[in-house]
Amino acid sequence: MSQPLKPVCIIPARGGSKRIPRKNLMLFAGKPLVQHAVECAYESKIFDRVCVSSEDEEILNCACFCGAQAVRRPQELAGDSAQVKQVCSHLLRDFSAQGLDYTAFCVLLPTNPLRKPADIINSWELFQRSGADYVMSLAPFSHPPQRALCIKNDRVSPYFSVDHMRPAQQLTPLYFHDGGVLWGKTQVLLQLGEFFSENVVPYFTPFERAVDIDSPLDLFWAEFLHQRTADAPFADEE
C-alpha cells in the first residue's frame, strides 16, 4: 500500500493587484514577496511540492527561479472577483486528475513576509493533532471593530450599535486572518467550497509578525517590524 502524499503548498499570487500594482513582486528585505513565501515553505521541509498560482508571466518566472512549481491559472480565476478558495479548489482538482490526491493543503499568502518556518511547522502539528477541518493563523485587531463608525446622511453614527461603544476590555476579542498560514483538508474544501466549517482551529500569530500587505503603509509597517526584530528571536521559535 502506497504512503499518502505529503501536503501540498499553494501560494496564490495574482498579477493584477490594484492598491499596490505588482504587489506580489514588491521587494521586501531585498527579495520579491512571492519569493519569501516560497523560501519559507521549503525551509519548513513539510511539503511534497510548493506551487505558485498566477496568470502573470513575471510572477511565474519568479516562482521557477525560486524552485517552485509555476501553475498558470485560467483566465476566469485571474480577475478581481476571483477568490483564493476558488483557486485552491481548481488546483486540487487538477492535481487529482493527474493522480495526485493530496488529503491536506496549506495556503501561504505572499502578503505576509514575516511568517517563519516555525509557524508552518507548529500549525501543521496543530492541524494533525486537533483533527480540525482547517487551521487558520489569526491576530487580534489593534482597535475593536465593534466600535466602527459610519457616515449616514453626512452624520457620524455607530456602524453596529451604541451598546458596543464601551471600553475594549468589555468587548469580545475579535481577530483577522493575517495571511500567514491556512491548513485545510482537501475533501472539506471541495465539498463546502469554503475555508470555514464548524471545525476551524486558530493558530495565533504574535502581533509583531501579524501583517497583511495591502497598501504602501502596510509595506512600510512590515519593513519597520522586520528591522526591529531581525536580531531578536521570538519565543515560539525553536
Phi, psi and omega in degrees: 000129183288149178287144177296150180293144170295159184295161178254142177258129179244123178245100179281127186215079180290149182270343189262038180296146187260311187292323171234100179304137180061034188306315186290350176254002178300141180281134175225121184052037174086001181228150175299148180305319182295329178293322176302316181295316181297313183295322179296319179299314181293323180294336179288336178059035182255329197265149171290321177205154178242122185243138172248120181259122181202161171257357189262127185297319182294320178293319178296321177294321178297319178300315179297319179301324181277354179094005179275165173276118179275123182242114179281121181275152179292158185299328181293346177250017183253353184273179182297332185274352180292139182246154182300321181298325178289319178299315181294316180300315180298316183293318181293323176294321179295318176298318180299322179295336178270004182086011179256092184264089178281125178277338181222149178220162178227136177252126174241117177277135178298343186283000173238086182280359182267358176297154179243154173307327178298328177295318179294315182295311183294321180288328175295317177297321176297317179300317182291314185280339183276336185070019183288156171289321180218150166238126187236130177285133183229153173221149181286148172293143177285337178229133183301119178298336181297339181264021179297148178244153175223171180247122176235120181053045178065021179233146180282137181213145173299133181291322180263280176200162179298332181300335180275353181274071183224171179304144186303323183292348178265359182256153177294128178299134178239154190227163173233151174281120187273003179080003183293303184212138169220114175261144179209155172274127183304315183300321181293315179298316183291333178279315186268331184071017182224158174268013179233142173213192176275006185224063178248125183253137181276145167240115189273127177267132175304142185303327183287356176235013182264092178230151174217096190289114180226001179207163177303324179295322176300320180294317178298319180294317179297319179295321177298312180299319180298316181293322182289331188249002185302324183256008182243110180293146178271151184296334185270002178273150180246000000 
